[in-house]
Protein backbone atom coordinates (compact mmCIF):
# COMPACT_ATOMS: atom_id res chain seq x y z
CA UNK A 1 0.00 0.00 0.00
CA UNK A 2 1.29 3.44 -0.93
CA UNK A 3 2.21 5.80 1.87
CA UNK A 4 -0.25 8.57 2.71
CA UNK A 5 0.60 12.18 3.18
CA UNK A 6 -1.28 15.07 4.68
CA UNK A 7 -2.14 18.24 2.85
CA UNK A 8 -4.33 21.14 3.82
CA UNK A 9 -5.02 22.05 0.20
CA UNK A 10 -8.80 21.93 -0.12
CA UNK A 11 -11.87 23.88 -1.22
CA UNK A 12 -14.79 23.41 1.14
CA UNK A 13 -17.17 25.28 -1.16
CA UNK A 14 -16.70 22.75 -3.93
CA UNK A 15 -16.32 19.75 -1.65
CA UNK A 16 -12.78 19.11 -2.90
CA UNK A 17 -10.00 17.87 -0.63
CA UNK A 18 -6.49 16.49 -1.04
CA UNK A 19 -6.13 15.46 2.60
CA UNK A 20 -4.81 11.92 2.90
CA UNK A 21 -4.46 11.21 -0.81
CA UNK A 22 -1.98 8.42 -1.64
CA UNK A 23 1.39 9.85 -2.63
CA UNK A 24 1.17 8.35 -6.13
CA UNK A 25 -1.72 10.72 -6.88
CA UNK A 26 0.49 13.79 -6.30
CA UNK A 27 1.38 14.09 -10.02
CA UNK A 28 -2.32 14.03 -10.95
CA UNK A 29 -3.12 16.66 -8.33
CA UNK A 30 -0.40 18.85 -9.84
CA UNK A 31 -1.96 18.44 -13.29
CA UNK A 32 -5.17 19.94 -11.90
CA UNK A 33 -3.25 23.02 -10.77
CA UNK A 34 -1.25 23.61 -13.95
CA UNK A 35 -2.97 22.22 -17.05
CA UNK A 36 -4.56 24.60 -19.55
CA UNK A 37 -7.71 23.71 -21.53
CA UNK A 38 -5.86 23.69 -24.86
CA UNK A 39 -3.39 21.18 -23.44
CA UNK A 40 -6.24 18.72 -22.98
CA UNK A 41 -8.23 19.15 -26.18
CA UNK A 42 -8.68 21.40 -29.19
CA UNK A 43 -12.44 21.22 -28.62
CA UNK A 44 -13.41 23.82 -26.02
CA UNK A 45 -16.89 24.99 -24.95
CA UNK A 46 -18.56 27.41 -27.41
CA UNK A 47 -18.06 31.05 -26.50
CA UNK A 48 -21.81 31.67 -26.80
CA UNK A 49 -22.53 29.28 -23.96
CA UNK A 50 -24.14 26.63 -26.15
CA UNK A 51 -23.91 22.97 -25.21
CA UNK A 52 -25.43 20.73 -22.58
CA UNK A 53 -23.59 20.85 -19.28
CA UNK A 54 -22.37 17.45 -18.10
CA UNK A 55 -19.70 15.82 -15.93
CA UNK A 56 -17.73 12.58 -15.76
CA UNK A 57 -16.07 10.93 -12.79
CA UNK A 58 -12.40 10.08 -13.35
CA UNK A 59 -12.05 7.74 -10.40
CA UNK A 60 -8.66 6.43 -9.30
CA UNK A 61 -8.55 3.38 -7.07
CA UNK A 62 -5.85 1.04 -5.84
CA UNK A 63 -6.26 -2.60 -6.84
CA UNK A 64 -4.15 -5.74 -6.69
CA UNK A 65 -1.90 -4.39 -9.46
CA UNK A 66 -1.62 -0.87 -8.16
CA UNK A 67 -3.40 2.31 -9.32
CA UNK A 68 -6.43 1.76 -11.53
CA UNK A 69 -9.28 3.65 -13.20
CA UNK A 70 -12.99 2.85 -13.15
CA UNK A 71 -14.65 2.58 -16.57
CA UNK A 72 -17.97 1.40 -17.94
CA UNK A 73 -19.06 0.18 -21.35
CA UNK A 74 -22.18 1.82 -22.71
CA UNK A 75 -25.01 -0.42 -23.91
CA UNK A 76 -25.00 -1.20 -27.63
CA UNK A 77 -28.62 -0.08 -27.96
CA UNK A 78 -28.00 3.54 -26.99
CA UNK A 79 -28.40 6.24 -29.62
CA UNK A 80 -25.27 8.11 -28.54
CA UNK A 81 -21.80 6.51 -28.15
CA UNK A 82 -23.30 2.99 -28.20
CA UNK A 83 -20.94 0.26 -26.99
CA UNK A 84 -18.19 2.74 -26.18
CA UNK A 85 -16.11 2.47 -22.98
CA UNK A 86 -16.34 5.65 -20.95
CA UNK A 87 -16.03 7.25 -17.56
CA UNK A 88 -19.26 7.20 -15.56
CA UNK A 89 -21.10 10.45 -16.08
CA UNK A 90 -23.84 12.36 -17.81
CA UNK A 91 -25.78 15.59 -18.04
CA UNK A 92 -26.39 17.85 -15.07
CA UNK A 93 -29.89 17.74 -13.62
CA UNK A 94 -31.49 20.87 -12.14
CA UNK A 95 -31.09 19.46 -8.63
CA UNK A 96 -27.32 19.15 -9.15
CA UNK A 97 -26.98 22.91 -8.89
CA UNK A 98 -24.96 25.55 -10.70
CA UNK A 99 -22.55 24.18 -13.36
CA UNK A 100 -20.17 26.96 -12.33
CA UNK A 101 -19.89 25.80 -8.71
CA UNK A 102 -20.53 22.31 -7.32
CA UNK A 103 -23.04 21.14 -9.91
CA UNK A 104 -20.52 19.01 -11.83
CA UNK A 105 -19.32 17.35 -8.61
CA UNK A 106 -22.82 16.29 -7.65
CA UNK A 107 -23.64 15.19 -11.20
CA UNK A 108 -20.48 13.09 -11.51
CA UNK A 109 -21.17 11.24 -8.25
CA UNK A 110 -24.90 10.86 -8.95
CA UNK A 111 -24.34 9.47 -12.44
CA UNK A 112 -21.61 7.11 -11.22
CA UNK A 113 -23.97 5.74 -8.58
CA UNK A 114 -26.80 5.35 -11.11
CA UNK A 115 -24.60 3.65 -13.71
CA UNK A 116 -22.28 1.48 -11.63
CA UNK A 117 -23.85 1.18 -8.17
CA UNK A 118 -20.86 3.02 -6.71
CA UNK A 119 -21.23 4.25 -3.13
CA UNK A 120 -20.44 8.00 -3.36
CA UNK A 121 -19.62 8.04 0.36
CA UNK A 122 -16.38 6.20 -0.36
CA UNK A 123 -15.18 8.70 -2.94
CA UNK A 124 -12.97 11.68 -2.15
CA UNK A 125 -13.11 14.33 -4.87
CA UNK A 126 -9.80 16.15 -5.18
CA UNK A 127 -9.83 18.12 -8.41
CA UNK A 128 -11.62 19.36 -11.49
CA UNK A 129 -10.13 19.65 -14.98
CA UNK A 130 -11.12 22.43 -17.41
CA UNK A 131 -14.44 22.03 -19.18
CA UNK A 132 -14.17 20.48 -22.63
CA UNK A 133 -16.54 20.06 -25.57
CA UNK A 134 -17.76 17.02 -27.50
CA UNK A 135 -18.95 18.40 -30.86
CA UNK A 136 -20.73 15.23 -32.02
CA UNK A 137 -23.09 15.25 -29.02
CA UNK A 138 -22.98 18.92 -28.03
CA UNK A 139 -21.97 18.14 -24.44
CA UNK A 140 -19.82 20.51 -22.39
CA UNK A 141 -18.01 18.11 -20.06
CA UNK A 142 -16.34 18.77 -16.71
CA UNK A 143 -13.95 15.94 -15.75
CA UNK A 144 -14.13 15.49 -11.96
CA UNK A 145 -11.21 13.64 -10.38
CA UNK A 146 -11.74 11.33 -7.43
CA UNK A 147 -9.87 8.95 -5.13
CA UNK A 148 -11.70 5.72 -4.33
CA UNK A 149 -10.84 5.95 -0.67
CA UNK A 150 -13.28 3.22 0.42
CA UNK A 151 -14.01 0.90 -2.52
CA UNK A 152 -17.55 -0.44 -2.86
CA UNK A 153 -18.99 -3.17 -5.07
CA UNK A 154 -19.82 -1.97 -8.61
CA UNK A 155 -21.57 -3.53 -11.56
CA UNK A 156 -24.27 -3.01 -14.16
CA UNK A 157 -27.31 -1.26 -12.67
CA UNK A 158 -29.41 -0.82 -15.82
CA UNK A 159 -28.48 -3.08 -18.78
CA UNK A 160 -30.36 -0.72 -21.07
CA UNK A 161 -27.66 1.89 -20.39
CA UNK A 162 -24.58 -0.05 -19.34
CA UNK A 163 -23.14 -3.27 -20.76
CA UNK A 164 -20.43 -3.76 -18.12
CA UNK A 165 -18.40 -2.00 -15.44
CA UNK A 166 -14.69 -2.67 -15.03
CA UNK A 167 -11.41 -1.30 -13.71
CA UNK A 168 -8.18 -0.92 -15.67
CA UNK A 169 -4.73 -0.79 -14.05
CA UNK A 170 -2.87 2.42 -14.90
CA UNK A 171 0.13 0.21 -15.70
CA UNK A 172 -1.87 -1.43 -18.51
CA UNK A 173 -2.96 1.95 -19.87
CA UNK A 174 0.66 3.14 -19.91
CA UNK A 175 1.94 -0.09 -21.46
CA UNK A 176 3.08 0.69 -25.05
CA UNK A 177 1.76 -2.72 -26.15
CA UNK A 178 -1.77 -1.56 -25.34
CA UNK A 179 -1.60 1.80 -27.09
CA UNK A 180 -2.60 2.78 -30.62
CA UNK A 181 -4.06 5.57 -32.73
CA UNK A 182 -7.77 5.23 -33.47
CA UNK A 183 -8.82 6.20 -37.00
CA UNK A 184 -12.45 7.25 -37.46
CA UNK A 185 -14.15 6.55 -40.83
CA UNK A 186 -14.50 10.33 -41.27
CA UNK A 187 -10.76 10.75 -40.97
CA UNK A 188 -10.51 11.89 -37.33
CA UNK A 189 -7.66 10.36 -35.35
CA UNK A 190 -6.95 10.15 -31.63
CA UNK A 191 -5.37 8.03 -28.92
CA UNK A 192 -6.74 4.58 -28.16
CA UNK A 193 -6.14 1.87 -25.56
CA UNK A 194 -6.72 -1.86 -26.04
CA UNK A 195 -7.35 -3.05 -22.49
CA UNK A 196 -9.70 -5.44 -20.69
CA UNK A 197 -11.08 -6.77 -24.03
CA UNK A 198 -12.15 -3.23 -24.92
CA UNK A 199 -11.07 -0.48 -27.27
CA UNK A 200 -11.08 2.79 -25.36
CA UNK A 201 -11.13 5.77 -27.71
CA UNK A 202 -12.73 9.19 -28.18
CA UNK A 203 -13.16 11.65 -25.32
CA UNK A 204 -12.33 9.09 -22.62
CA UNK A 205 -9.10 7.99 -24.29
CA UNK A 206 -8.15 11.62 -24.82
CA UNK A 207 -8.45 12.40 -21.10
CA UNK A 208 -6.51 9.27 -20.13
CA UNK A 209 -3.80 10.07 -22.67
CA UNK A 210 -3.34 13.61 -21.36
CA UNK A 211 -3.34 12.53 -17.71
CA UNK A 212 -0.67 9.92 -18.42
CA UNK A 213 1.38 12.52 -20.26
CA UNK A 214 1.18 15.39 -17.81
CA UNK A 215 1.46 13.15 -14.72
CA UNK A 216 4.71 11.77 -16.11
CA UNK A 217 3.36 8.23 -16.43
CA UNK A 218 3.49 8.01 -20.22
CA UNK A 219 5.94 5.59 -21.83
CA UNK A 220 7.16 5.87 -25.45
CA UNK A 221 4.65 4.18 -27.76
CA UNK A 222 4.13 3.67 -31.48
CA UNK A 223 1.83 6.45 -32.73
CA UNK A 224 1.87 4.86 -36.19
CA UNK A 225 0.07 1.75 -34.93
CA UNK A 226 -3.49 2.37 -36.13
CA UNK A 227 -6.82 0.81 -35.18
CA UNK A 228 -9.75 1.53 -37.52
CA UNK A 229 -13.09 2.30 -35.89
CA UNK A 230 -16.39 0.79 -36.97
CA UNK A 231 -18.41 2.82 -39.48
CA UNK A 232 -21.12 3.25 -36.84
CA UNK A 233 -18.77 4.80 -34.28
N, C-alpha and C positions, 0 to 999 in steps of 0.2 A: 504494500500500500504506500502511495506517495505521501511524503511528509506534508503537513498542513502549515500554513502560515497565517498570521493575523494581519489584517489591514483595516484601517478605519475609513477607507474610501467607499462611500456609499451615497445614495440619493433617496432619502426617505419618501419624498414626494412621488417618485416613480416606482418605489418598491424595489429598487436595485441595491444589491449589496455584494461586496467582494470579501467580506469577512469569512475566514475559514476555507477559502477556495484551495483545492490542491495546488501545489506549486507548479505542476505541469500546465496549468491553465494560465499562468502568468503571461506567456506570449500572446495568448488570445485576448486577454484583458487589455494588453498594450495595443493590440490592433484596434480595439474599440476607441481608444483615446486618440489614435493618430491617423486612421485611414480616412481618405477622402472619397466622396461618392464616385468620382470618375475612376478611382483605382479599383472599384468593385465591378462596375458595369458602364457601358456606354449608353444604356437606356435609363434615363432619369425621369422622375415624375414631370408631367407637362406643366409648364409655367402657368397655364390658365387654371390649374387646380383640378383638371379633369382626371378621371380614373377612380376606381372603387378602392377605398382604403381597406387594407388587409394586413395580416401579420402571420409569420411562421415562427415556430419554436425550433431553434438550433440547439438541441439538447445534448450536452456532453455527459457521458457516464463513465464509470470505470468497471470494466468486465474482467473476465479471466485472462484476456490478452492485452490488458491495459486500456488506455483511453478509447472510447467508442462514441459513435453518434447514433441517435435514434432516427430511423426512417420508416416510411410507410409506402405501400404500393397502392395507387389509386385503382378502383374497380374498372374493369374493361368496358363497362356499360356507360360510364360517365360521358357527358358531351364534351367536357373540357379536360384535356391532359389525361385521357383514359389510359389506364395501365402504366402510368409513369410513376417511378419512385419519386418521393418528395418528402420534405419536412412536413410534420403535422402543421396545419394552419388553415386559414380561410379569412373571409371577409369580416370586418368589424360589424357587430350588431349595435343598435342604439344603446343597449344597456352596458356595453363595454366602456362607453365614455368617449371623451375627446381624443381623436387620433393624434393630436399634438401633445398630449400628456401621457396618461397611463392607459389609454384605450388599447393600443397595440399589445401591451403586456397582458391585459385581461383577455383579449381575444386569442392570443397565442396559447395561453394556458387552457382557456375554455375549449378551443378547437382540438387541442391535443388530448384533452380528457374525452371529448366526444368521439374522436376518431380512433384512439388507441386504448382507452380505459385508464390512462395515466392518472395517478393521484397527484394533483397540483401541489398538495401540501409537502411533498418530498422534493420539490424543485426550488432551487435558489436562482433567481434571475440576477445576472450580474452585468449585463450590457445590452446596448441596442446599436445595431449598425445603421448607416444612412438608408433612408427610404429609396427603393429602386422601382423600376417600372417594367411590366411585362406587356409589351405592345399587343401580342396576339389575344390576350384576354382582357386587357385594359385595367389590370390590377396594379395599384400602388402598394408595394409590399415593404413592411418593416420587419427585418430579421431580428428576432429577440433571442439573446443568448442565455442559456441556462446551464446550471450544474445540477446533475441528478444526485442530489445529496443523500436522499433516502429512496433507493429504487423500489418501484412497485410493479406488480405484474401488469403486462400490456398484451394486447392482442386485438383482433378484429372486433369492433363493436357493431358496425352495420356493414354487412357484406355488399350492400348496394352502393356503398361509398368507398370501402377499403377492401383490397384483396388480401393483404397481409401486412404485418408489422414486424420489423426486424431491426437489429442493431448491427453496425459495421465497425470493426476496429479501425482506428485512425491509421494504424500501421498498414492495413490492407489498402486504404485509400491512398496512402503515400507510396505504396509499392509500385515501381515503374511498370511491372508486369501487368498491373491492373488498370493502367491509364491509356487513354487513346483520345483521338479527336473525333467527335461526332459530326457527321455530314448530313444536313437536312436536305430532303429532295429539292427544296427551293434554293439551295446553295449556301444557306447559313452554316457556319461551323462553330464549334465550341468544345470545351473540355468534356470528357466522359470518363466514367469509372465502371469497370466490369467487376462487380463484387456481389457476393451472396446470391448468385444466379440471377442477377439483375443488371441492367444497363442504366446507370444513373447519368442523366444528361440535362440539358436545359438550365433553367434558373437554379435548381438545386445544385447541379454539378458546378455551376459558375461560382456559387457561394463557397462550396467546399474547396474548389481550386484556389480561390483568393485567400481563404483562411489558411490553407496549407502554406501558401506562398508567403504571406505576410507574418505568419507565426514562426517561420523558419523551419517548417516541417517538410517542405517540398524536397523531393529527390529528383535528380535529372531523369527525364523520361522522353520517349520518342514521340514528338509532336506530329511526325509524319505517319504514324500508325493511325489509320482511319477506320471508323465504324459507320457504315451507312444506316440511316434511320428509316423506318418503315414509312411508306407514302402517306399513311394516315396520321403520322406523328404531328 
